[in-house]
Amino acid sequence: MSQTSDTERGTEPGTASQGPGAAAERPPSWEPPLAGTDAEQIVAALDRQRATFRWKADGLDAAGLGSRFGASRLTLGGLLMHLALVEDYYSSTRLSGTPLDSRWDEVVADEDSDFTPRESPEELYALYDEVVGAARRRYAAALADGGLDQSVHMGIPEVGHANLRRLLLDLLEEYGRHTGHADLLREAVDGRVGEDPDEEWVTPWDR
């Protein structure tokens, strides 16, 4: 699929094309700032991945969310469930040591069940949106309290604890991998392509 970069458009990265006398446009809520602290940039990059993934999965019925690409077992519905689990696990157990919510017991017991959900589209969307909203609040509180260098409850026993920076970067990597999967899955369903959501689309946690 062909994508056009900001450089190819002849604009500064992250800005809209401006004609003579045109008023500056506010960038979408998921667009990372052009300058900012490490924490602001990492959180914004993560939010952009979340928004892109959620847009790729948005507005589908059970058939669309269950559609597969080639021989792969991955589906958009499965990715919604899997990333909801990852978001909850990272923002609770890995962040603060809080046990994972009991609603995940069956999913954790069956290592394949997060990729083959039985929930309806409405339930999957609601679950993902709820968990992401809660995770964003937990990370915001943690960053305000101790910044990126604070220790979290993940690491290697022989080496030590990781810090919040490493946790967020690991989560960003997880999203990068699965948003790429979502690109192919959604295009195979109805042809939707694109690097970022449509400008008028609003993330559910910002509505």
C-alpha atoms as an extended CHARMM CRD file, in Angstrom:
* protein
*
       207  EXT
         1         1  MET       CA              0.0000000000        0.0000000000        0.0000000000  PROA      1               0.0000000000
         2         2  SER       CA              1.3200000000        3.4330000000       -0.8710000000  PROA      2               0.0000000000
         3         3  GLN       CA              1.7180000000        6.0380000000        1.8470000000  PROA      3               0.0000000000
         4         4  THR       CA              2.7610000000        9.6580000000        1.4120000000  PROA      4               0.0000000000
         5         5  SER       CA              5.1260000000       11.0660000000        4.0230000000  PROA      5               0.0000000000
         6         6  ASP       CA              5.1170000000       14.6120000000        5.3580000000  PROA      6               0.0000000000
         7         7  THR       CA              8.4380000000       15.2230000000        3.6070000000  PROA      7               0.0000000000
         8         8  GLU       CA              7.0070000000       14.0600000000        0.2690000000  PROA      8               0.0000000000
         9         9  ARG       CA              4.0530000000       16.4040000000        0.7600000000  PROA      9               0.0000000000
        10        10  GLY       CA              6.4710000000       19.2990000000        1.1700000000  PROA      10              0.0000000000
        11        11  THR       CA              5.3160000000       20.1200000000        4.7020000000  PROA      11              0.0000000000
        12        12  GLU       CA              7.0020000000       20.0420000000        8.0470000000  PROA      12              0.0000000000
        13        13  PRO       CA              6.5190000000       16.6740000000        9.8020000000  PROA      13              0.0000000000
        14        14  GLY       CA              3.3300000000       16.6550000000       11.8740000000  PROA      14              0.0000000000
        15        15  THR       CA              1.8490000000       19.8090000000       10.3540000000  PROA      15              0.0000000000
        16        16  ALA       CA             -0.9230000000       20.4100000000        7.8680000000  PROA      16              0.0000000000
        17        17  SER       CA             -0.1630000000       21.9250000000        4.4800000000  PROA      17              0.0000000000
        18        18  GLN       CA             -0.4710000000       25.6980000000        4.7460000000  PROA      18              0.0000000000
        19        19  GLY       CA             -1.2710000000       27.9650000000        1.8260000000  PROA      19              0.0000000000
        20        20  PRO       CA             -0.6160000000       31.7240000000        1.8170000000  PROA      20              0.0000000000
        21        21  GLY       CA             -2.5800000000       33.3320000000        4.6010000000  PROA      21              0.0000000000
        22        22  ALA       CA             -4.0170000000       30.0210000000        5.7940000000  PROA      22              0.0000000000
        23        23  ALA       CA             -4.7160000000       29.7570000000        9.4990000000  PROA      23              0.0000000000
        24        24  ALA       CA             -2.7450000000       27.1620000000       11.4150000000  PROA      24              0.0000000000
        25        25  GLU       CA             -4.7240000000       24.0060000000       12.0680000000  PROA      25              0.0000000000
        26        26  ARG       CA             -4.7300000000       22.2280000000       15.4010000000  PROA      26              0.0000000000
        27        27  PRO       CA             -3.1330000000       18.7860000000       14.9930000000  PROA      27              0.0000000000
        28        28  PRO       CA             -5.2150000000       15.7180000000       15.8720000000  PROA      28              0.0000000000
        29        29  SER       CA             -5.1890000000       14.6590000000       19.5270000000  PROA      29              0.0000000000
        30        30  TRP       CA             -3.0240000000       11.6230000000       18.7470000000  PROA      30              0.0000000000
        31        31  GLU       CA             -0.2980000000       13.5870000000       16.9380000000  PROA      31              0.0000000000
        32        32  PRO       CA              2.8910000000       13.6360000000       19.0960000000  PROA      32              0.0000000000
        33        33  PRO       CA              4.2980000000       17.0800000000       19.9230000000  PROA      33              0.0000000000
        34        34  LEU       CA              7.1640000000       18.3490000000       17.7740000000  PROA      34              0.0000000000
        35        35  ALA       CA              9.0870000000       19.0850000000       20.9720000000  PROA      35              0.0000000000
        36        36  GLY       CA              8.6000000000       17.9630000000       24.5470000000  PROA      36              0.0000000000
        37        37  THR       CA             10.0230000000       16.0190000000       27.4470000000  PROA      37              0.0000000000
        38        38  ASP       CA             10.9170000000       12.3480000000       27.1670000000  PROA      38              0.0000000000
        39        39  ALA       CA              7.7420000000       11.4420000000       29.0420000000  PROA      39              0.0000000000
        40        40  GLU       CA              5.5580000000       13.5930000000       26.7950000000  PROA      40              0.0000000000
        41        41  GLN       CA              7.0710000000       12.1100000000       23.6430000000  PROA      41              0.0000000000
        42        42  ILE       CA              6.8210000000        8.4870000000       24.7950000000  PROA      42              0.0000000000
        43        43  VAL       CA              3.2390000000        8.8240000000       26.0190000000  PROA      43              0.0000000000
        44        44  ALA       CA              2.2280000000       10.6590000000       22.8400000000  PROA      44              0.0000000000
        45        45  ALA       CA              3.8490000000        8.0290000000       20.6180000000  PROA      45              0.0000000000
        46        46  LEU       CA              1.9850000000        5.3340000000       22.5360000000  PROA      46              0.0000000000
        47        47  ASP       CA             -1.2990000000        7.2240000000       22.2260000000  PROA      47              0.0000000000
        48        48  ARG       CA             -0.7580000000        7.5380000000       18.4860000000  PROA      48              0.0000000000
        49        49  GLN       CA             -0.3230000000        3.7680000000       18.1890000000  PROA      49              0.0000000000
        50        50  ARG       CA             -3.4310000000        3.2050000000       20.3030000000  PROA      50              0.0000000000
        51        51  ALA       CA             -5.4670000000        5.5860000000       18.1690000000  PROA      51              0.0000000000
        52        52  THR       CA             -4.2740000000        4.0730000000       14.9030000000  PROA      52              0.0000000000
        53        53  PHE       CA             -4.9630000000        0.5360000000       16.0870000000  PROA      53              0.0000000000
        54        54  ARG       CA             -8.4200000000        1.4470000000       17.4250000000  PROA      54              0.0000000000
        55        55  TRP       CA             -9.3020000000        3.1900000000       14.1600000000  PROA      55              0.0000000000
        56        56  LYS       CA             -8.1810000000        0.1710000000       12.1650000000  PROA      56              0.0000000000
        57        57  ALA       CA            -10.4960000000       -2.0400000000       14.2300000000  PROA      57              0.0000000000
        58        58  ASP       CA            -13.4140000000        0.4030000000       14.4100000000  PROA      58              0.0000000000
        59        59  GLY       CA            -16.9520000000       -0.0240000000       13.1190000000  PROA      59              0.0000000000
        60        60  LEU       CA            -16.9620000000       -3.7210000000       12.2210000000  PROA      60              0.0000000000
        61        61  ASP       CA            -19.5030000000       -6.4530000000       12.8260000000  PROA      61              0.0000000000
        62        62  ALA       CA            -18.6860000000       -9.9360000000       14.0980000000  PROA      62              0.0000000000
        63        63  ALA       CA            -17.7470000000      -11.1460000000       10.6160000000  PROA      63              0.0000000000
        64        64  GLY       CA            -15.3340000000       -8.2680000000       10.1010000000  PROA      64              0.0000000000
        65        65  LEU       CA            -13.7090000000       -8.6540000000       13.5120000000  PROA      65              0.0000000000
        66        66  GLY       CA            -13.4090000000      -12.4010000000       12.9440000000  PROA      66              0.0000000000
        67        67  SER       CA            -11.9620000000      -12.1860000000        9.4290000000  PROA      67              0.0000000000
        68        68  ARG       CA             -8.5280000000      -13.7670000000        8.9190000000  PROA      68              0.0000000000
        69        69  PHE       CA             -5.7530000000      -13.0240000000        6.4570000000  PROA      69              0.0000000000
        70        70  GLY       CA             -4.2640000000      -15.9950000000        4.6470000000  PROA      70              0.0000000000
        71        71  ALA       CA             -3.2300000000      -18.8360000000        6.9510000000  PROA      71              0.0000000000
        72        72  SER       CA             -2.8640000000      -16.5680000000        9.9930000000  PROA      72              0.0000000000
        73        73  ARG       CA             -5.1080000000      -17.1260000000       13.0260000000  PROA      73              0.0000000000
        74        74  LEU       CA             -5.0200000000      -13.4250000000       13.8870000000  PROA      74              0.0000000000
        75        75  THR       CA             -8.2280000000      -11.3920000000       13.7500000000  PROA      75              0.0000000000
        76        76  LEU       CA             -9.0140000000       -7.7960000000       14.6360000000  PROA      76              0.0000000000
        77        77  GLY       CA            -11.3380000000       -9.0440000000       17.3680000000  PROA      77              0.0000000000
        78        78  GLY       CA             -8.5500000000      -11.1740000000       18.7660000000  PROA      78              0.0000000000
        79        79  LEU       CA             -6.1620000000       -8.2250000000       18.7050000000  PROA      79              0.0000000000
        80        80  LEU       CA             -8.7030000000       -6.0630000000       20.5670000000  PROA      80              0.0000000000
        81        81  MET       CA             -8.9140000000       -8.6930000000       23.3110000000  PROA      81              0.0000000000
        82        82  HSD       CA             -5.1670000000       -9.3480000000       23.3880000000  PROA      82              0.0000000000
        83        83  LEU       CA             -4.1840000000       -5.6800000000       23.6040000000  PROA      83              0.0000000000
        84        84  ALA       CA             -6.8380000000       -5.0560000000       26.2690000000  PROA      84              0.0000000000
        85        85  LEU       CA             -5.2160000000       -7.8070000000       28.3410000000  PROA      85              0.0000000000
        86        86  VAL       CA             -1.7310000000       -6.4220000000       27.7080000000  PROA      86              0.0000000000
        87        87  GLU       CA             -2.8310000000       -2.8880000000       28.6380000000  PROA      87              0.0000000000
        88        88  ASP       CA             -4.3960000000       -4.0710000000       31.9060000000  PROA      88              0.0000000000
        89        89  TYR       CA             -1.4400000000       -6.3040000000       32.7920000000  PROA      89              0.0000000000
        90        90  TYR       CA              1.1940000000       -3.6570000000       32.1120000000  PROA      90              0.0000000000
        91        91  SER       CA             -0.6770000000       -0.8730000000       33.9220000000  PROA      91              0.0000000000
        92        92  SER       CA             -1.4640000000       -2.9640000000       36.9990000000  PROA      92              0.0000000000
        93        93  THR       CA              0.8110000000       -5.9390000000       37.6810000000  PROA      93              0.0000000000
        94        94  ARG       CA              3.8960000000       -4.6610000000       35.8750000000  PROA      94              0.0000000000
        95        95  LEU       CA              3.4800000000       -1.0580000000       36.9530000000  PROA      95              0.0000000000
        96        96  SER       CA              2.5760000000       -1.3970000000       40.6310000000  PROA      96              0.0000000000
        97        97  GLY       CA              2.4210000000       -5.1010000000       41.4620000000  PROA      97              0.0000000000
        98        98  THR       CA             -1.3820000000       -5.0550000000       41.6200000000  PROA      98              0.0000000000
        99        99  PRO       CA             -2.8270000000       -8.4950000000       40.7830000000  PROA      99              0.0000000000
       100       100  LEU       CA             -4.5150000000       -8.7350000000       37.4120000000  PROA      100             0.0000000000
       101       101  ASP       CA             -8.2930000000       -8.3400000000       37.5400000000  PROA      101             0.0000000000
       102       102  SER       CA            -10.1320000000      -11.6500000000       37.9680000000  PROA      102             0.0000000000
       103       103  ARG       CA            -12.0500000000      -11.0800000000       34.7270000000  PROA      103             0.0000000000
       104       104  TRP       CA             -8.8880000000      -12.2060000000       32.9470000000  PROA      104             0.0000000000
       105       105  ASP       CA             -8.6000000000      -15.5530000000       34.7780000000  PROA      105             0.0000000000
       106       106  GLU       CA            -10.1280000000      -17.6120000000       31.9740000000  PROA      106             0.0000000000
       107       107  VAL       CA             -8.1360000000      -15.7980000000       29.3140000000  PROA      107             0.0000000000
       108       108  VAL       CA             -4.8370000000      -16.2930000000       31.1400000000  PROA      108             0.0000000000
       109       109  ALA       CA             -5.6040000000      -19.9720000000       31.7890000000  PROA      109             0.0000000000
       110       110  ASP       CA             -6.0860000000      -20.5770000000       28.0540000000  PROA      110             0.0000000000
       111       111  GLU       CA             -3.1540000000      -18.9580000000       26.2760000000  PROA      111             0.0000000000
       112       112  ASP       CA             -5.0020000000      -18.8830000000       22.9560000000  PROA      112             0.0000000000
       113       113  SER       CA             -8.3120000000      -17.4810000000       24.1970000000  PROA      113             0.0000000000
       114       114  ASP       CA             -7.2920000000      -13.8250000000       23.9750000000  PROA      114             0.0000000000
       115       115  PHE       CA             -6.7580000000      -14.2650000000       20.2370000000  PROA      115             0.0000000000
       116       116  THR       CA            -10.0430000000      -16.1760000000       19.7590000000  PROA      116             0.0000000000
       117       117  PRO       CA            -12.6090000000      -14.1710000000       21.7630000000  PROA      117             0.0000000000
       118       118  ARG       CA            -16.2530000000      -15.1820000000       22.0730000000  PROA      118             0.0000000000
       119       119  GLU       CA            -17.4410000000      -11.6890000000       22.9740000000  PROA      119             0.0000000000
       120       120  SER       CA            -19.6510000000       -9.5950000000       20.6880000000  PROA      120             0.0000000000
       121       121  PRO       CA            -18.2190000000       -6.5880000000       18.8200000000  PROA      121             0.0000000000
       122       122  GLU       CA            -19.9150000000       -4.2440000000       21.2910000000  PROA      122             0.0000000000
       123       123  GLU       CA            -18.3460000000       -6.0800000000       24.2340000000  PROA      123             0.0000000000
       124       124  LEU       CA            -14.8890000000       -6.1200000000       22.6440000000  PROA      124             0.0000000000
       125       125  TYR       CA            -14.9270000000       -2.4140000000       21.8180000000  PROA      125             0.0000000000
       126       126  ALA       CA            -16.2260000000       -1.5060000000       25.2890000000  PROA      126             0.0000000000
       127       127  LEU       CA            -13.6220000000       -3.6760000000       27.0210000000  PROA      127             0.0000000000
       128       128  TYR       CA            -10.7140000000       -2.2850000000       25.0480000000  PROA      128             0.0000000000
       129       129  ASP       CA            -11.8380000000        1.3310000000       25.4660000000  PROA      129             0.0000000000
       130       130  GLU       CA            -12.3960000000        0.9080000000       29.2080000000  PROA      130             0.0000000000
       131       131  VAL       CA             -9.0030000000       -0.6980000000       29.7890000000  PROA      131             0.0000000000
       132       132  VAL       CA             -7.1050000000        1.8610000000       27.7100000000  PROA      132             0.0000000000
       133       133  GLY       CA             -8.7970000000        4.7290000000       29.5350000000  PROA      133             0.0000000000
       134       134  ALA       CA             -7.8600000000        3.2230000000       32.9060000000  PROA      134             0.0000000000
       135       135  ALA       CA             -4.2780000000        2.5220000000       31.7830000000  PROA      135             0.0000000000
       136       136  ARG       CA             -3.7830000000        6.0960000000       30.5810000000  PROA      136             0.0000000000
       137       137  ARG       CA             -4.9230000000        7.4070000000       33.9690000000  PROA      137             0.0000000000
       138       138  ARG       CA             -2.5950000000        5.0380000000       35.8420000000  PROA      138             0.0000000000
       139       139  TYR       CA              0.4210000000        6.0350000000       33.7820000000  PROA      139             0.0000000000
       140       140  ALA       CA             -0.3800000000        9.7390000000       34.1130000000  PROA      140             0.0000000000
       141       141  ALA       CA             -0.5430000000        9.3830000000       37.8990000000  PROA      141             0.0000000000
       142       142  ALA       CA              2.6830000000        7.3680000000       38.0190000000  PROA      142             0.0000000000
       143       143  LEU       CA              4.5570000000        9.8460000000       35.8290000000  PROA      143             0.0000000000
       144       144  ALA       CA              3.3500000000       12.7620000000       37.9440000000  PROA      144             0.0000000000
       145       145  ASP       CA              4.4950000000       10.9500000000       41.0770000000  PROA      145             0.0000000000
       146       146  GLY       CA              7.8930000000        9.5770000000       40.0910000000  PROA      146             0.0000000000
       147       147  GLY       CA              8.7180000000       10.1800000000       36.4370000000  PROA      147             0.0000000000
       148       148  LEU       CA             10.1860000000        7.7530000000       33.9290000000  PROA      148             0.0000000000
       149       149  ASP       CA             13.1010000000        6.6540000000       36.1040000000  PROA      149             0.0000000000
       150       150  GLN       CA             11.0400000000        5.1440000000       38.9300000000  PROA      150             0.0000000000
       151       151  SER       CA             11.2680000000        1.3910000000       39.3870000000  PROA      151             0.0000000000
       152       152  VAL       CA              8.3190000000       -0.7530000000       38.3660000000  PROA      152             0.0000000000
       153       153  HSD       CA              7.3560000000       -4.3330000000       39.1530000000  PROA      153             0.0000000000
       154       154  MET       CA              9.0190000000       -5.9680000000       36.1700000000  PROA      154             0.0000000000
       155       155  GLY       CA             12.5930000000       -6.9500000000       35.5550000000  PROA      155             0.0000000000
       156       156  ILE       CA             15.0910000000       -9.8000000000       35.6670000000  PROA      156             0.0000000000
       157       157  PRO       CA             15.7750000000      -11.3750000000       39.0900000000  PROA      157             0.0000000000
       158       158  GLU       CA             19.5400000000      -11.5310000000       38.5810000000  PROA      158             0.0000000000
       159       159  VAL       CA             19.7030000000       -7.9770000000       37.2200000000  PROA      159             0.0000000000
       160       160  GLY       CA             17.0490000000       -5.9070000000       38.9590000000  PROA      160             0.0000000000
       161       161  HSD       CA             13.8730000000       -3.9250000000       38.3690000000  PROA      161             0.0000000000
       162       162  ALA       CA             13.0860000000       -2.1130000000       35.1630000000  PROA      162             0.0000000000
       163       163  ASN       CA             11.9810000000        1.5050000000       35.2190000000  PROA      163             0.0000000000
       164       164  LEU       CA              8.7830000000        3.0570000000       33.8950000000  PROA      164             0.0000000000
       165       165  ARG       CA             10.5800000000        4.1990000000       30.7470000000  PROA      165             0.0000000000
       166       166  ARG       CA             11.3570000000        0.5790000000       29.8360000000  PROA      166             0.0000000000
       167       167  LEU       CA              7.7850000000       -0.5320000000       30.5890000000  PROA      167             0.0000000000
       168       168  LEU       CA              6.2810000000        2.0980000000       28.2930000000  PROA      168             0.0000000000
       169       169  LEU       CA              8.7750000000        1.3520000000       25.5240000000  PROA      169             0.0000000000
       170       170  ASP       CA              7.9360000000       -2.3550000000       25.7480000000  PROA      170             0.0000000000
       171       171  LEU       CA              4.2410000000       -1.4850000000       25.4390000000  PROA      171             0.0000000000
       172       172  LEU       CA              5.0030000000        0.7690000000       22.4780000000  PROA      172             0.0000000000
       173       173  GLU       CA              6.8220000000       -2.1290000000       20.7920000000  PROA      173             0.0000000000
       174       174  GLU       CA              3.8110000000       -4.3920000000       21.4060000000  PROA      174             0.0000000000
       175       175  TYR       CA              1.5500000000       -1.8770000000       19.7030000000  PROA      175             0.0000000000
       176       176  GLY       CA              3.9260000000       -1.3840000000       16.7940000000  PROA      176             0.0000000000
       177       177  ARG       CA              3.8320000000       -5.1010000000       16.0880000000  PROA      177             0.0000000000
       178       178  HSD       CA              0.0640000000       -5.5150000000       16.3240000000  PROA      178             0.0000000000
       179       179  THR       CA             -0.8820000000       -2.2710000000       14.5890000000  PROA      179             0.0000000000
       180       180  GLY       CA              1.0640000000       -3.6060000000       11.6200000000  PROA      180             0.0000000000
       181       181  HSD       CA             -1.0110000000       -6.7770000000       11.7900000000  PROA      181             0.0000000000
       182       182  ALA       CA             -4.1620000000       -4.6480000000       11.9650000000  PROA      182             0.0000000000
       183       183  ASP       CA             -3.1190000000       -2.7980000000        8.7870000000  PROA      183             0.0000000000
       184       184  LEU       CA             -3.2710000000       -5.9980000000        6.7550000000  PROA      184             0.0000000000
       185       185  LEU       CA             -6.3430000000       -7.4140000000        8.4660000000  PROA      185             0.0000000000
       186       186  ARG       CA             -8.4450000000       -4.2810000000        7.9690000000  PROA      186             0.0000000000
       187       187  GLU       CA             -7.4140000000       -3.8060000000        4.3530000000  PROA      187             0.0000000000
       188       188  ALA       CA             -8.4470000000       -7.3990000000        3.6790000000  PROA      188             0.0000000000
       189       189  VAL       CA            -11.8870000000       -6.7700000000        5.2440000000  PROA      189             0.0000000000
       190       190  ASP       CA            -12.9890000000       -3.6290000000        3.4030000000  PROA      190             0.0000000000
       191       191  GLY       CA             -9.9740000000       -1.9200000000        1.8590000000  PROA      191             0.0000000000
       192       192  ARG       CA             -9.4180000000        0.6280000000        4.6360000000  PROA      192             0.0000000000
       193       193  VAL       CA             -5.8300000000        1.8720000000        4.5230000000  PROA      193             0.0000000000
       194       194  GLY       CA             -3.9320000000        4.7840000000        5.9820000000  PROA      194             0.0000000000
       195       195  GLU       CA             -1.1710000000        5.5790000000        8.4310000000  PROA      195             0.0000000000
       196       196  ASP       CA             -3.2920000000        7.6370000000       10.8430000000  PROA      196             0.0000000000
       197       197  PRO       CA             -7.0220000000        7.9200000000       11.5850000000  PROA      197             0.0000000000
       198       198  ASP       CA             -9.1370000000       10.3370000000        9.5990000000  PROA      198             0.0000000000
       199       199  GLU       CA             -8.7990000000       13.8150000000       11.0900000000  PROA      199             0.0000000000
       200       200  GLU       CA            -12.4640000000       13.9410000000       12.1020000000  PROA      200             0.0000000000
       201       201  TRP       CA            -12.2630000000       10.5990000000       13.9200000000  PROA      201             0.0000000000
       202       202  VAL       CA            -12.1060000000       10.9090000000       17.7120000000  PROA      202             0.0000000000
       203       203  THR       CA            -10.6420000000        8.2740000000       20.0120000000  PROA      203             0.0000000000
       204       204  PRO       CA            -13.3030000000        6.7560000000       22.2900000000  PROA      204             0.0000000000
       205       205  TRP       CA            -11.3910000000        7.7830000000       25.4260000000  PROA      205             0.0000000000
       206       206  ASP       CA            -11.4920000000       11.4430000000       24.2900000000  PROA      206             0.0000000000
       207       207  ARG       CA            -15.2180000000       11.5230000000       23.4610000000  PROA      207             0.0000000000
